[in-house]
């Protein structure tokens, strides 16, 4: 049985359930369209900093934030388009703005579609007309995020997009990774470092980007929880970022369509023709070891 329930908390929250699989997600449209919880077999898969979430002036640290129209940060938070300089903060504005619920699905799965459209506010920092439509689909141990990006402008629209899922882990030394790359680049460094299959969790922070991916999937196994989480993504996702902070019970495996600063460098940037749409997919799957 599939259900969608609306709950009034600090923010209106939609609970999508596959009761036969004991699987649920919680979605908060007005807080950046974010998924804040994903439970499977009565276990929470995602991490959420509840105190930050309550403060609308702070970015959310947890759940599955949406990254648009950039991933990562720009130098001095600025880029230039047609000779004009624009200010755009880290990861863009998709994760901060309210999204609208446009559809619900309760036949054969639990799903809902959220939309975000350009506005005077967005065009101050990103001078394009657009419409985004994201459909969350929950079925058994699978969570799909179907995305449609539409350019409503009269000129080509450059952008990158991605997700920043926070996965809850109690013991990072119990993790085993399957990363589709053999080298990574640390944030704010030109150095390319070979990847031997794991990370040094004694470091205060790990923030690295894999930009030469050899397949469209990644995963990790958690021997402490007895779960494996896999992420599958469509071709436009060219970059995978790993981030974590010492002393915090989360890791992030982030599929990005382009590396940081792509609006300036044009590296792997998507250029969408006027009036055209593109459709991408990210799927997360959890299973017992």
Secondary structure, DSSP 8 states (H G I E B T S, - for coil): -EEEEEEESSSEEEEEEEGGGTEEEEEEGGGTTEEEEEEETTEE-B-B-HHHHH-TTS---BSEEEEEE-SS--GGGEEEETTEEEE--TTBSTTTS--EEEEEE-SSSEEEEEEEE--HHHHTTS---EEEEEEEEEETTEEEEEEEEEE-SSS-EEEEEEEEEEEE-S-GGGEEEE-S-SEEEETT---EEE--S---TTSSEEEEEE-S-SSSEEEEEETTTTEEEEEEE-TT--EEEEEEETTSSEEEEEEESS-TTHHHH-TT-EEE-TT-EEEEEEEEEEEE-
